[in-house]
């Protein structure tokens, strides 16, 4: 299973680690993904999702159904 948020589609970012001597080496900045069971009120059931912590904060603010609809994600298929 790849490290991709199932709602937002966020994935790893390529970056550079810069040492004290300014030697630059490649590094991968991973998304902070969490496996969560979230209540979907419209479907009247729990859905197990792998979501980023940023998406979790937005779900807490807007609600799972509204946020998924805004992103164009069909929760019935998950």
PDB file of N, CA, C and O in Angstrom:
ATOM      1  N   UNK A   1       0.843  -1.186   0.000  1.00  0.00           N
ATOM      2  CA  UNK A   1       0.000   0.000   0.000  1.00  0.00           C
ATOM      3  C   UNK A   1       0.883   1.242   0.000  1.00  0.00           C
ATOM      4  O   UNK A   1       1.753   1.388   0.859  1.00  0.00           O
ATOM      5  N   UNK A   2       0.665   2.123  -0.947  1.00  0.00           N
ATOM      6  CA  UNK A   2       1.489   3.321  -1.059  1.00  0.00           C
ATOM      7  C   UNK A   2       1.077   4.361  -0.027  1.00  0.00           C
ATOM      8  O   UNK A   2      -0.048   4.354   0.472  1.00  0.00           O
ATOM      9  N   UNK A   3       2.003   5.247   0.280  1.00  0.00           N
ATOM     10  CA  UNK A   3       1.742   6.280   1.285  1.00  0.00           C
ATOM     11  C   UNK A   3       1.060   7.482   0.631  1.00  0.00           C
ATOM     12  O   UNK A   3       1.688   8.506   0.363  1.00  0.00           O
ATOM     13  N   UNK A   4      -0.243   7.329   0.383  1.00  0.00           N
ATOM     14  CA  UNK A   4      -1.046   8.378  -0.240  1.00  0.00           C
ATOM     15  C   UNK A   4      -2.322   8.540   0.564  1.00  0.00           C
ATOM     16  O   UNK A   4      -2.956   7.551   0.931  1.00  0.00           O
ATOM     17  N   UNK A   5      -2.703   9.774   0.840  1.00  0.00           N
ATOM     18  CA  UNK A   5      -3.946  10.060   1.555  1.00  0.00           C
ATOM     19  C   UNK A   5      -5.126   9.685   0.654  1.00  0.00           C
ATOM     20  O   UNK A   5      -5.180  10.103  -0.503  1.00  0.00           O
ATOM     21  N   UNK A   6      -6.074   8.896   1.182  1.00  0.00           N
ATOM     22  CA  UNK A   6      -7.188   8.421   0.380  1.00  0.00           C
ATOM     23  C   UNK A   6      -8.201   9.521   0.070  1.00  0.00           C
ATOM     24  O   UNK A   6      -8.979   9.385  -0.874  1.00  0.00           O
ATOM     25  N   UNK A   7      -8.207  10.599   0.838  1.00  0.00           N
ATOM     26  CA  UNK A   7      -9.141  11.701   0.556  1.00  0.00           C
ATOM     27  C   UNK A   7      -8.500  12.781  -0.306  1.00  0.00           C
ATOM     28  O   UNK A   7      -9.022  13.123  -1.368  1.00  0.00           O
ATOM     29  N   UNK A   8      -7.383  13.312   0.144  1.00  0.00           N
ATOM     30  CA  UNK A   8      -6.791  14.466  -0.531  1.00  0.00           C
ATOM     31  C   UNK A   8      -5.817  14.085  -1.639  1.00  0.00           C
ATOM     32  O   UNK A   8      -5.557  14.888  -2.536  1.00  0.00           O
ATOM     33  N   UNK A   9      -5.275  12.870  -1.588  1.00  0.00           N
ATOM     34  CA  UNK A   9      -4.303  12.450  -2.599  1.00  0.00           C
ATOM     35  C   UNK A   9      -2.895  12.949  -2.323  1.00  0.00           C
ATOM     36  O   UNK A   9      -2.027  12.856  -3.191  1.00  0.00           O
ATOM     37  N   UNK A  10      -2.651  13.482  -1.116  1.00  0.00           N
ATOM     38  CA  UNK A  10      -1.311  13.955  -0.772  1.00  0.00           C
ATOM     39  C   UNK A  10      -0.345  12.785  -0.770  1.00  0.00           C
ATOM     40  O   UNK A  10      -0.684  11.683  -0.339  1.00  0.00           O
ATOM     41  N   UNK A  11       0.887  13.041  -1.268  1.00  0.00           N
ATOM     42  CA  UNK A  11       1.915  12.015  -1.302  1.00  0.00           C
ATOM     43  C   UNK A  11       3.254  12.638  -0.926  1.00  0.00           C
ATOM     44  O   UNK A  11       3.307  13.821  -0.590  1.00  0.00           O
ATOM     45  N   UNK A  12       4.339  11.863  -0.975  1.00  0.00           N
ATOM     46  CA  UNK A  12       5.658  12.308  -0.542  1.00  0.00           C
ATOM     47  C   UNK A  12       6.171  13.472  -1.399  1.00  0.00           C
ATOM     48  O   UNK A  12       5.809  13.624  -2.565  1.00  0.00           O
ATOM     49  N   UNK A  13       7.026  14.283  -0.774  1.00  0.00           N
ATOM     50  CA  UNK A  13       7.628  15.439  -1.437  1.00  0.00           C
ATOM     51  C   UNK A  13       9.143  15.245  -1.485  1.00  0.00           C
ATOM     52  O   UNK A  13       9.752  14.881  -0.479  1.00  0.00           O
ATOM     53  N   UNK A  14       9.754  15.486  -2.646  1.00  0.00           N
ATOM     54  CA  UNK A  14      11.208  15.424  -2.766  1.00  0.00           C
ATOM     55  C   UNK A  14      11.805  16.708  -2.231  1.00  0.00           C
ATOM     56  O   UNK A  14      11.370  17.805  -2.580  1.00  0.00           O
ATOM     57  N   UNK A  15      12.819  16.555  -1.370  1.00  0.00           N
ATOM     58  CA  UNK A  15      13.478  17.721  -0.801  1.00  0.00           C
ATOM     59  C   UNK A  15      14.960  17.463  -0.672  1.00  0.00           C
ATOM     60  O   UNK A  15      15.464  16.423  -1.097  1.00  0.00           O
ATOM     61  N   UNK A  16      15.648  18.410  -0.087  1.00  0.00           N
ATOM     62  CA  UNK A  16      17.081  18.294   0.125  1.00  0.00           C
ATOM     63  C   UNK A  16      17.389  18.450   1.609  1.00  0.00           C
ATOM     64  O   UNK A  16      16.850  19.333   2.276  1.00  0.00           O
ATOM     65  N   UNK A  17      18.258  17.586   2.115  1.00  0.00           N
ATOM     66  CA  UNK A  17      18.783  17.726   3.470  1.00  0.00           C
ATOM     67  C   UNK A  17      20.093  18.506   3.339  1.00  0.00           C
ATOM     68  O   UNK A  17      21.001  18.087   2.622  1.00  0.00           O
ATOM     69  N   UNK A  18      20.184  19.628   4.028  1.00  0.00           N
ATOM     70  CA  UNK A  18      21.368  20.483   3.915  1.00  0.00           C
ATOM     71  C   UNK A  18      22.147  20.400   5.217  1.00  0.00           C
ATOM     72  O   UNK A  18      21.633  20.751   6.279  1.00  0.00           O
ATOM     73  N   UNK A  19      23.394  19.931   5.134  1.00  0.00           N
ATOM     74  CA  UNK A  19      24.236  19.773   6.320  1.00  0.00           C
ATOM     75  C   UNK A  19      24.861  21.123   6.710  1.00  0.00           C
ATOM     76  O   UNK A  19      24.666  22.138   6.043  1.00  0.00           O
ATOM     77  N   UNK A  20      25.610  21.092   7.804  1.00  0.00           N
ATOM     78  CA  UNK A  20      26.289  22.303   8.273  1.00  0.00           C
ATOM     79  C   UNK A  20      27.288  22.808   7.242  1.00  0.00           C
ATOM     80  O   UNK A  20      27.467  24.017   7.091  1.00  0.00           O
ATOM     81  N   UNK A  21      27.945  21.886   6.527  1.00  0.00           N
ATOM     82  CA  UNK A  21      28.913  22.270   5.495  1.00  0.00           C
ATOM     83  C   UNK A  21      28.225  22.576   4.161  1.00  0.00           C
ATOM     84  O   UNK A  21      28.892  22.807   3.153  1.00  0.00           O
ATOM     85  N   UNK A  22      26.910  22.574   4.163  1.00  0.00           N
ATOM     86  CA  UNK A  22      26.062  22.880   3.014  1.00  0.00           C
ATOM     87  C   UNK A  22      26.116  21.812   1.926  1.00  0.00           C
ATOM     88  O   UNK A  22      25.864  22.094   0.755  1.00  0.00           O
ATOM     89  N   UNK A  23      26.446  20.580   2.324  1.00  0.00           N
ATOM     90  CA  UNK A  23      26.369  19.450   1.402  1.00  0.00           C
ATOM     91  C   UNK A  23      24.895  19.074   1.303  1.00  0.00           C
ATOM     92  O   UNK A  23      24.230  18.833   2.311  1.00  0.00           O
ATOM     93  N   UNK A  24      24.401  19.030   0.074  1.00  0.00           N
ATOM     94  CA  UNK A  24      22.969  18.748  -0.126  1.00  0.00           C
ATOM     95  C   UNK A  24      22.777  17.297  -0.559  1.00  0.00           C
ATOM     96  O   UNK A  24      23.385  16.844  -1.529  1.00  0.00           O
ATOM     97  N   UNK A  25      21.930  16.575   0.165  1.00  0.00           N
ATOM     98  CA  UNK A  25      21.590  15.199  -0.190  1.00  0.00           C
ATOM     99  C   UNK A  25      20.076  15.107  -0.304  1.00  0.00           C
ATOM    100  O   UNK A  25      19.337  15.810   0.387  1.00  0.00           O
ATOM    101  N   UNK A  26      19.633  14.226  -1.191  1.00  0.00           N
ATOM    102  CA  UNK A  26      18.197  14.091  -1.413  1.00  0.00           C
ATOM    103  C   UNK A  26      17.532  13.396  -0.233  1.00  0.00           C
ATOM    104  O   UNK A  26      18.090  12.470   0.354  1.00  0.00           O
ATOM    105  N   UNK A  27      16.332  13.856   0.105  1.00  0.00           N
ATOM    106  CA  UNK A  27      15.544  13.176   1.123  1.00  0.00           C
ATOM    107  C   UNK A  27      14.079  13.230   0.710  1.00  0.00           C
ATOM    108  O   UNK A  27      13.678  14.074  -0.090  1.00  0.00           O
ATOM    109  N   UNK A  28      13.303  12.335   1.256  1.00  0.00           N
ATOM    110  CA  UNK A  28      11.893  12.228   0.933  1.00  0.00           C
ATOM    111  C   UNK A  28      11.090  12.651   2.154  1.00  0.00           C
ATOM    112  O   UNK A  28      11.226  12.051   3.220  1.00  0.00           O
ATOM    113  N   UNK A  29      10.265  13.668   2.014  1.00  0.00           N
ATOM    114  CA  UNK A  29       9.411  14.128   3.110  1.00  0.00           C
ATOM    115  C   UNK A  29       8.068  13.429   2.971  1.00  0.00           C
ATOM    116  O   UNK A  29       7.272  13.759   2.093  1.00  0.00           O
ATOM    117  N   UNK A  30       7.822  12.453   3.851  1.00  0.00           N
ATOM    118  CA  UNK A  30       6.601  11.661   3.781  1.00  0.00           C
ATOM    119  C   UNK A  30       5.422  12.411   4.399  1.00  0.00           C
ATOM    120  O   UNK A  30       5.600  13.292   5.240  1.00  0.00           O
ATOM    121  N   UNK A  31       4.233  12.048   3.972  1.00  0.00           N
ATOM    122  CA  UNK A  31       3.001  12.600   4.533  1.00  0.00           C
ATOM    123  C   UNK A  31       2.737  11.894   5.853  1.00  0.00           C
ATOM    124  O   UNK A  31       3.000  10.698   5.984  1.00  0.00           O
ATOM    125  N   UNK A  32       2.219  12.627   6.832  1.00  0.00           N
ATOM    126  CA  UNK A  32       1.873  12.046   8.127  1.00  0.00           C
ATOM    127  C   UNK A  32       0.512  11.362   8.001  1.00  0.00           C
ATOM    128  O   UNK A  32      -0.527  11.984   8.222  1.00  0.00           O
ATOM    129  N   UNK A  33       0.527  10.083   7.644  1.00  0.00           N
ATOM    130  CA  UNK A  33      -0.712   9.336   7.422  1.00  0.00           C
ATOM    131  C   UNK A  33      -1.117   8.564   8.663  1.00  0.00           C
ATOM    132  O   UNK A  33      -0.275   8.019   9.375  1.00  0.00           O
ATOM    133  N   UNK A  34      -2.421   8.524   8.912  1.00  0.00           N
ATOM    134  CA  UNK A  34      -2.989   7.805  10.041  1.00  0.00           C
ATOM    135  C   UNK A  34      -4.105   6.902   9.530  1.00  0.00           C
ATOM    136  O   UNK A  34      -4.893   7.305   8.675  1.00  0.00           O
ATOM    137  N   UNK A  35      -4.171   5.687  10.053  1.00  0.00           N
ATOM    138  CA  UNK A  35      -5.259   4.758   9.726  1.00  0.00           C
ATOM    139  C   UNK A  35      -6.374   5.018  10.732  1.00  0.00           C
ATOM    140  O   UNK A  35      -6.172   4.843  11.934  1.00  0.00           O
ATOM    141  N   UNK A  36      -7.550   5.433  10.257  1.00  0.00           N
ATOM    142  CA  UNK A  36      -8.645   5.818  11.146  1.00  0.00           C
ATOM    143  C   UNK A  36      -9.959   5.199  10.714  1.00  0.00           C
ATOM    144  O   UNK A  36     -10.213   5.008   9.525  1.00  0.00           O
ATOM    145  N   UNK A  37     -10.792   4.887  11.702  1.00  0.00           N
ATOM    146  CA  UNK A  37     -12.174   4.489  11.460  1.00  0.00           C
ATOM    147  C   UNK A  37     -13.016   5.725  11.709  1.00  0.00           C
ATOM    148  O   UNK A  37     -13.112   6.193  12.844  1.00  0.00           O
ATOM    149  N   UNK A  38     -13.619   6.253  10.674  1.00  0.00           N
ATOM    150  CA  UNK A  38     -14.389   7.499  10.788  1.00  0.00           C
ATOM    151  C   UNK A  38     -15.866   7.220  10.535  1.00  0.00           C
ATOM    152  O   UNK A  38     -16.218   6.421   9.667  1.00  0.00           O
ATOM    153  N   UNK A  39     -16.730   7.889  11.305  1.00  0.00           N
ATOM    154  CA  UNK A  39     -18.170   7.722  11.153  1.00  0.00           C
ATOM    155  C   UNK A  39     -18.654   8.567   9.984  1.00  0.00           C
ATOM    156  O   UNK A  39     -18.425   9.776   9.941  1.00  0.00           O
ATOM    157  N   UNK A  40     -19.323   7.922   9.039  1.00  0.00           N
ATOM    158  CA  UNK A  40     -19.923   8.598   7.888  1.00  0.00           C
ATOM    159  C   UNK A  40     -21.414   8.669   8.154  1.00  0.00           C
ATOM    160  O   UNK A  40     -22.110   7.659   8.048  1.00  0.00           O
ATOM    161  N   UNK A  41     -21.914   9.851   8.499  1.00  0.00           N
ATOM    162  CA  UNK A  41     -23.306  10.024   8.932  1.00  0.00           C
ATOM    163  C   UNK A  41     -24.297   9.723   7.807  1.00  0.00           C
ATOM    164  O   UNK A  41     -25.325   9.092   8.049  1.00  0.00           O
ATOM    165  N   UNK A  42     -24.005  10.160   6.592  1.00  0.00           N
ATOM    166  CA  UNK A  42     -24.923   9.960   5.470  1.00  0.00           C
ATOM    167  C   UNK A  42     -25.074   8.466   5.131  1.00  0.00           C
ATOM    168  O   UNK A  42     -26.160   8.013   4.770  1.00  0.00           O
ATOM    169  N   UNK A  43     -23.993   7.722   5.249  1.00  0.00           N
ATOM    170  CA  UNK A  43     -24.024   6.288   4.958  1.00  0.00           C
ATOM    171  C   UNK A  43     -24.384   5.445   6.167  1.00  0.00           C
ATOM    172  O   UNK A  43     -24.605   4.240   6.047  1.00  0.00           O
ATOM    173  N   UNK A  44     -24.445   6.085   7.346  1.00  0.00           N
ATOM    174  CA  UNK A  44     -24.776   5.431   8.622  1.00  0.00           C
ATOM    175  C   UNK A  44     -23.869   4.236   8.911  1.00  0.00           C
ATOM    176  O   UNK A  44     -24.331   3.167   9.310  1.00  0.00           O
ATOM    177  N   UNK A  45     -22.550   4.444   8.695  1.00  0.00           N
ATOM    178  CA  UNK A  45     -21.580   3.384   8.971  1.00  0.00           C
ATOM    179  C   UNK A  45     -20.188   3.975   9.164  1.00  0.00           C
ATOM    180  O   UNK A  45     -19.934   5.138   8.848  1.00  0.00           O
ATOM    181  N   UNK A  46     -19.305   3.150   9.686  1.00  0.00           N
ATOM    182  CA  UNK A  46     -17.909   3.537   9.827  1.00  0.00           C
ATOM    183  C   UNK A  46     -17.169   3.232   8.532  1.00  0.00           C
ATOM    184  O   UNK A  46     -17.486   2.270   7.832  1.00  0.00           O
ATOM    185  N   UNK A  47     -16.182   4.062   8.223  1.00  0.00           N
ATOM    186  CA  UNK A  47     -15.330   3.848   7.052  1.00  0.00           C
ATOM    187  C   UNK A  47     -13.885   3.884   7.534  1.00  0.00           C
ATOM    188  O   UNK A  47     -13.481   4.798   8.253  1.00  0.00           O
ATOM    189  N   UNK A  48     -13.105   2.872   7.125  1.00  0.00           N
ATOM    190  CA  UNK A  48     -11.699   2.819   7.494  1.00  0.00           C
ATOM    191  C   UNK A  48     -10.900   3.519   6.403  1.00  0.00           C
ATOM    192  O   UNK A  48     -10.905   3.091   5.249  1.00  0.00           O
ATOM    193  N   UNK A  49     -10.216   4.593   6.770  1.00  0.00           N
ATOM    194  CA  UNK A  49      -9.466   5.400   5.808  1.00  0.00           C
ATOM    195  C   UNK A  49      -8.034   5.597   6.268  1.00  0.00           C
ATOM    196  O   UNK A  49      -7.740   5.581   7.463  1.00  0.00           O
ATOM    197  N   UNK A  50      -7.151   5.782   5.304  1.00  0.00           N
ATOM    198  CA  UNK A  50      -5.767   6.181   5.566  1.00  0.00           C
ATOM    199  C   UNK A  50      -5.657   7.637   5.141  1.00  0.00           C
ATOM    200  O   UNK A  50      -5.533   7.938   3.954  1.00  0.00           O
ATOM    201  N   UNK A  51      -5.704   8.546   6.124  1.00  0.00           N
ATOM    202  CA  UNK A  51      -5.766   9.974   5.824  1.00  0.00           C
ATOM    203  C   UNK A  51      -4.629  10.726   6.496  1.00  0.00           C
ATOM    204  O   UNK A  51      -4.075  10.275   7.498  1.00  0.00           O
ATOM    205  N   UNK A  52      -4.292  11.874   5.934  1.00  0.00           N
ATOM    206  CA  UNK A  52      -3.261  12.733   6.508  1.00  0.00           C
ATOM    207  C   UNK A  52      -3.843  13.467   7.722  1.00  0.00           C
ATOM    208  O   UNK A  52      -5.059  13.601   7.857  1.00  0.00           O
ATOM    209  N   UNK A  53      -2.960  13.934   8.591  1.00  0.00           N
ATOM    210  CA  UNK A  53      -3.415  14.640   9.786  1.00  0.00           C
ATOM    211  C   UNK A  53      -4.069  15.970   9.420  1.00  0.00           C
ATOM    212  O   UNK A  53      -4.967  16.431  10.124  1.00  0.00           O
ATOM    213  N   UNK A  54      -3.636  16.580   8.344  1.00  0.00           N
ATOM    214  CA  UNK A  54      -4.267  17.815   7.882  1.00  0.00           C
ATOM    215  C   UNK A  54      -5.708  17.542   7.454  1.00  0.00           C
ATOM    216  O   UNK A  54      -6.605  18.335   7.740  1.00  0.00           O
ATOM    217  N   UNK A  55      -5.930  16.411   6.763  1.00  0.00           N
ATOM    218  CA  UNK A  55      -7.282  16.036   6.356  1.00  0.00           C
ATOM    219  C   UNK A  55      -8.145  15.729   7.578  1.00  0.00           C
ATOM    220  O   UNK A  55      -9.337  16.036   7.580  1.00  0.00           O
ATOM    221  N   UNK A  56      -7.556  15.121   8.624  1.00  0.00           N
ATOM    222  CA  UNK A  56      -8.305  14.829   9.848  1.00  0.00           C
ATOM    223  C   UNK A  56      -8.803  16.106  10.515  1.00  0.00           C
ATOM    224  O   UNK A  56      -9.930  16.159  11.007  1.00  0.00           O
ATOM    225  N   UNK A  57      -7.955  17.135  10.529  1.00  0.00           N
ATOM    226  CA  UNK A  57      -8.365  18.421  11.105  1.00  0.00           C
ATOM    227  C   UNK A  57      -9.519  19.022  10.320  1.00  0.00           C
ATOM    228  O   UNK A  57     -10.450  19.575  10.906  1.00  0.00           O
ATOM    229  N   UNK A  58      -9.465  18.918   9.003  1.00  0.00           N
ATOM    230  CA  UNK A  58     -10.525  19.462   8.163  1.00  0.00           C
ATOM    231  C   UNK A  58     -11.808  18.661   8.319  1.00  0.00           C
ATOM    232  O   UNK A  58     -12.897  19.235   8.308  1.00  0.00           O
ATOM    233  N   UNK A  59     -11.699  17.340   8.466  1.00  0.00           N
ATOM    234  CA  UNK A  59     -12.870  16.490   8.697  1.00  0.00           C
ATOM    235  C   UNK A  59     -13.532  16.867  10.015  1.00  0.00           C
ATOM    236  O   UNK A  59     -14.759  16.911  10.110  1.00  0.00           O
ATOM    237  N   UNK A  60     -12.727  17.137  11.021  1.00  0.00           N
ATOM    238  CA  UNK A  60     -13.260  17.530  12.329  1.00  0.00           C
ATOM    239  C   UNK A  60     -14.016  18.861  12.224  1.00  0.00           C
ATOM    240  O   UNK A  60     -14.997  19.074  12.937  1.00  0.00           O
ATOM    241  N   UNK A  61     -13.565  19.746  11.345  1.00  0.00           N
ATOM    242  CA  UNK A  61     -14.190  21.055  11.186  1.00  0.00           C
ATOM    243  C   UNK A  61     -15.441  20.994  10.305  1.00  0.00           C
ATOM    244  O   UNK A  61     -16.477  21.549  10.668  1.00  0.00           O
ATOM    245  N   UNK A  62     -15.352  20.319   9.143  1.00  0.00           N
ATOM    246  CA  UNK A  62     -16.433  20.336   8.153  1.00  0.00           C
ATOM    247  C   UNK A  62     -17.342  19.109   8.199  1.00  0.00           C
ATOM    248  O   UNK A  62     -18.512  19.184   7.826  1.00  0.00           O
ATOM    249  N   UNK A  63     -16.802  17.987   8.655  1.00  0.00           N
ATOM    250  CA  UNK A  63     -17.534  16.726   8.610  1.00  0.00           C
ATOM    251  C   UNK A  63     -17.046  15.887   7.443  1.00  0.00           C
ATOM    252  O   UNK A  63     -16.627  16.418   6.414  1.00  0.00           O
ATOM    253  N   UNK A  64     -17.103  14.565   7.613  1.00  0.00           N
ATOM    254  CA  UNK A  64     -16.551  13.655   6.606  1.00  0.00           C
ATOM    255  C   UNK A  64     -17.305  13.729   5.290  1.00  0.00           C
ATOM    256  O   UNK A  64     -16.681  13.813   4.233  1.00  0.00           O
ATOM    257  N   UNK A  65     -18.639  13.698   5.328  1.00  0.00           N
ATOM    258  CA  UNK A  65     -19.443  13.711   4.100  1.00  0.00           C
ATOM    259  C   UNK A  65     -19.252  14.977   3.290  1.00  0.00           C
ATOM    260  O   UNK A  65     -19.090  14.925   2.070  1.00  0.00           O
ATOM    261  N   UNK A  66     -19.272  16.125   3.974  1.00  0.00           N
ATOM    262  CA  UNK A  66     -19.129  17.414   3.290  1.00  0.00           C
ATOM    263  C   UNK A  66     -17.739  17.560   2.677  1.00  0.00           C
ATOM    264  O   UNK A  66     -17.599  18.057   1.560  1.00  0.00           O
ATOM    265  N   UNK A  67     -16.713  17.127   3.410  1.00  0.00           N
ATOM    266  CA  UNK A  67     -15.344  17.254   2.913  1.00  0.00           C
ATOM    267  C   UNK A  67     -15.098  16.332   1.716  1.00  0.00           C
ATOM    268  O   UNK A  67     -14.456  16.729   0.744  1.00  0.00           O
ATOM    269  N   UNK A  68     -15.608  15.103   1.791  1.00  0.00           N
ATOM    270  CA  UNK A  68     -15.447  14.163   0.678  1.00  0.00           C
ATOM    271  C   UNK A  68     -16.184  14.667  -0.566  1.00  0.00           C
ATOM    272  O   UNK A  68     -15.690  14.524  -1.684  1.00  0.00           O
ATOM    273  N   UNK A  69     -17.362  15.253  -0.368  1.00  0.00           N
ATOM    274  CA  UNK A  69     -18.111  15.792  -1.482  1.00  0.00           C
ATOM    275  C   UNK A  69     -17.362  16.958  -2.129  1.00  0.00           C
ATOM    276  O   UNK A  69     -17.340  17.088  -3.353  1.00  0.00           O
ATOM    277  N   UNK A  70     -16.756  17.797  -1.304  1.00  0.00           N
ATOM    278  CA  UNK A  70     -15.980  18.949  -1.792  1.00  0.00           C
ATOM    279  C   UNK A  70     -14.784  18.485  -2.627  1.00  0.00           C
ATOM    280  O   UNK A  70     -14.428  19.123  -3.618  1.00  0.00           O
ATOM    281  N   UNK A  71     -14.163  17.363  -2.219  1.00  0.00           N
ATOM    282  CA  UNK A  71     -13.004  16.843  -2.944  1.00  0.00           C
ATOM    283  C   UNK A  71     -13.389  15.941  -4.108  1.00  0.00           C
ATOM    284  O   UNK A  71     -12.537  15.568  -4.914  1.00  0.00           O
ATOM    285  N   UNK A  72     -14.664  15.592  -4.201  1.00  0.00           N
ATOM    286  CA  UNK A  72     -15.124  14.733  -5.298  1.00  0.00           C
ATOM    287  C   UNK A  72     -14.826  13.261  -5.070  1.00  0.00           C
ATOM    288  O   UNK A  72     -14.632  12.511  -6.027  1.00  0.00           O
ATOM    289  N   UNK A  73     -14.786  12.836  -3.795  1.00  0.00           N
ATOM    290  CA  UNK A  73     -14.507  11.438  -3.446  1.00  0.00           C
ATOM    291  C   UNK A  73     -15.822  10.735  -3.129  1.00  0.00           C
ATOM    292  O   UNK A  73     -16.626  11.238  -2.344  1.00  0.00           O
ATOM    293  N   UNK A  74     -16.040   9.571  -3.741  1.00  0.00           N
ATOM    294  CA  UNK A  74     -17.243   8.783  -3.487  1.00  0.00           C
ATOM    295  C   UNK A  74     -16.960   7.823  -2.339  1.00  0.00           C
ATOM    296  O   UNK A  74     -16.243   6.838  -2.515  1.00  0.00           O
ATOM    297  N   UNK A  75     -17.518   8.105  -1.166  1.00  0.00           N
ATOM    298  CA  UNK A  75     -17.277   7.263   0.016  1.00  0.00           C
ATOM    299  C   UNK A  75     -17.977   5.919  -0.060  1.00  0.00           C
ATOM    300  O   UNK A  75     -17.598   4.986   0.647  1.00  0.00           O
ATOM    301  N   UNK A  76     -18.990   5.806  -0.906  1.00  0.00           N
ATOM    302  CA  UNK A  76     -19.703   4.532  -1.034  1.00  0.00           C
ATOM    303  C   UNK A  76     -18.819   3.453  -1.651  1.00  0.00           C
ATOM    304  O   UNK A  76     -19.050   2.265  -1.427  1.00  0.00           O
ATOM    305  N   UNK A  77     -17.801   3.853  -2.432  1.00  0.00           N
ATOM    306  CA  UNK A  77     -16.903   2.893  -3.077  1.00  0.00           C
ATOM    307  C   UNK A  77     -15.789   2.434  -2.155  1.00  0.00           C
ATOM    308  O   UNK A  77     -15.085   1.471  -2.459  1.00  0.00           O
ATOM    309  N   UNK A  78     -15.625   3.117  -1.029  1.00  0.00           N
ATOM    310  CA  UNK A  78     -14.538   2.774  -0.093  1.00  0.00           C
ATOM    311  C   UNK A  78     -15.048   1.786   0.936  1.00  0.00           C
ATOM    312  O   UNK A  78     -14.296   1.368   1.816  1.00  0.00           O
TER     313      UNK A  78
END
